[in-house]
Amino acid sequence: YKSKRSDDYEDPKDAEDIKAAKENMGFYELKTATNYKVPDCKQMNVEKKMMQVTSLEMLIYEKKANMNKEIMSLRDLKVSTVEEINFLVQELESIQVALDLSERLALPLIPQLHPDEFPEKKFGRDSDIFPKFKEEQEAKAKVQEQLERSSLSHPFRHEFLRAPSKEAAGAHPLKRASSQVTGQQRVFEIEKSEPTEMELENLKREKIKNLYLQETLIKKINALVISFDAELHLLRHKKLKLDVQLKSADLHCITWYEELLILSNLEKHENLLQEHINTLISEQGAIQSELNNYLAQMEDRKRETVKFQECERALYASFQMSLGENNRFAPFLTEVLEKKIKQMEKKEAGREADEDNENEEEKDEESILGTDEKSGSEDEVFDEPIRPKSCSEALFQNTIQLRQKLVDIKKALAEEKKVAANLRKKYNALAKKAKVVESSLETAERELETFRWEKQQRMNELYVVVPLKLHQVEYLVNGEMPSDFSQALVFSNQPLEYLQKRIVELHNEKIMQRELYKKAQKHHKQLVQDKKEMEIKIQQLEKKCNELIVKKFGQLADFEAVQTHSCSIHMDELQVQIMEKEYMHSQELKKWEERILDLQQQLMKLTKENTSKLQQLNQFRLEKQELETKMGLLKNDLGIEFQGTQITDVKKKAKLKSRLKRLACGTALLRGEINLLHRKDGCLFLQPSSPRDCEVAHESFPVLTP
């Protein structure tokens, strides 16, 4: 029975598991649900949303700036590559001059730099641009004049004008042909002399070298172009990915701006509700502190009341002890003890009745004064009862003293009860106010939750763009992807993985709980069977016990009632003994306290006498030192003084010696007294504290000069 658990028992392990589950499982209710409550950590206001938008814009700017830096670095790489290719092409042309036309390979194309690749030079101007611009303007003006003239002249004018241009165009190939002919003539002139074998060998070697250099330079140019193209492809791929991210960020930014607009429109009302809740919370805290203060005061009053009640019981116990056993004046003395108490109870009842009438305060005060005077006169009558002749005077006086103490205790007890009643009234009024504040706080919190839910619903109505790939969509209807995704949910990868993991965990927990339930069911069946067996055994034992009681006492008896009655009687006796012991101990403590005070006063007197004797001893020692110094001076000056004064010096010396003897006797007596007064063994000799004290002592005993 002792090991049986209570009905509201809660396993601490289960409580910890439930707490951990609430903290770590997560909150996956839909935001559109009616019972959805926004967590405190996800509460959004204008300031937080502005920080989100600002951080997103800063991130977009950083991404764009980094991409621009990479593009500019690639442009610089292209410029350096083009310059290097130009240099290699020039070198290749110089090598191909020494080769035959059949052995020459095609020159690689030189990449061109476009003006769009230099946006910083778009609005730049230099000295070469203005002459070109002037020539272009003049050419446009000439063309315009020619068009105007042609409109007025014969239409065959155009053919006439075109002929000179053809001749001019044909002049260039003639010049080129003449230059080639002259070059061939020069070559023929050079080739007229036949080369030697050594020269042919050198020419062959140079030819092989030039062919190798030609192939090497072309490969190098192609490698530069290929590496630049690879860098360009990587950057293009990176830019495409960044464009997708930036577009998604822009869409998020638009959505957040719409949310910011909703929050800014609803912020004022939400702040008012929050301020109202904060004021109610502060008011509730202040009321709770006052309630705690009143509770502490009430506990103090309760302890004081219990203390006075214990004193009252101790006083009654001491009165019973003073009466003794079989005292024939016990009823009379008890009546003497309780007469004034009854009168006080009547007076207190009258005062309470007068205080209840709140509409007649002035009359209440007069009636209270009148009752006080009457009670005072009646008290005076009861203060002087007539003592029977055969009653002990000491016992009668003791009863009068106990009555006075009992009256004081009753007055203090009534005052404590009155104060406790006032505190209880204030506490009840404040408790009612606390309930009102608590109910208003709950109402305000419900209003705030409702308002936040409405705000969340308005934010849920906004459209949010989520870019998805086809393999990320798992919402199929009849094996096909629907056109309407309004009933679909969008989860990021991390929460989705956590949910899948949690599903597996819950499945395993379900299996484990099922096994535990089966075990608990078996244990329950076993306990039910054990309970039936125990009930049968208890019935048998009760039957056997009743038979034994009837056999011993002749009838059934209730031993529990007898045991409780005997225990209560024994407890009353023990309480009376405890009160008597406490009273005796309190009297003994008072005696010891008085004795301690007397001993402390005696100790103070002895210490004062000891200090005065020590001061006298110190003064005598100083005088002795001064006299010894004077004696030493007199001995040194004996040979210098006149012989006529020797007799007077001897007399003075004798006087000084006698004085020294008296001082020595006085110091010996003082030392004896100090040894008697001193608490520890040994003598105390105080040295002069400073040279100034020695000077003072020297002045008090002047040196006798002849």
Buried (B, 14 or more C-beta within 10 A) or exposed (E): EEEEEEEEEEEEEEEEEEEEEEEEEEEEEEEEEEEBEBEEEEEBBBEEBBEBBEEBBEEBEEBEEEBEEBEEEBBEBBBEBBEEBEEBBEBBEEBBEBBEEEEBEEEBEEBEEEEEBEEEEEEEEEEEEEEEEEEEEEEEEEEEEEEEEEEEEEEEEEEEEEEEEEEEEEEEEEEEEEEEEEEEEEEEEEEEEEEEEEEEEEEEEEBEEBBEBBEEBBEBBEEBBEEBEEBEEEBEEEBEEBEEBBEEBBBBBBBBEBBBEBBEEBBEEBEEBBEBBEEBBEBBEEBBEBBEEBEEBBEBBEEBBEBBEEBBBBBBBBBBEBBEEEBEBBEBBBEBBEBBBEBBEEBBEBBEEBEEEEEEEEEBEEBBEEBEEEBEEBBEEEEEBEBEEEBBEEBBEBBBEBBEBBBEBBEBBBEBBBBBEEBEEBBEEBEEBBEEBBEBBEEBBEEBEEBBBEBBEBBEEEEEEEEEEEEEEEEEEEEEEEEEEEEEEEEEEEEEEBEEEBEEEEEEEEEEEEEEEEEEEEEEEEEEEEEEEEEEEEEEEEEEEEEEBEEEEEEEEEEEEEEEEEEEEEEEEEEBEBBBEBBEEEEEEEEEEEEEEEEEEEEEEEEEEBEEBBEBBBBBBBBBBBBEEBBEEBEEEEEEBEEEEEEEBEEBBEEBEEEBEEBEEBBEEBBEBBEEBBEEEEEBEEEBEEEEBBEEBBEEBEEEEE
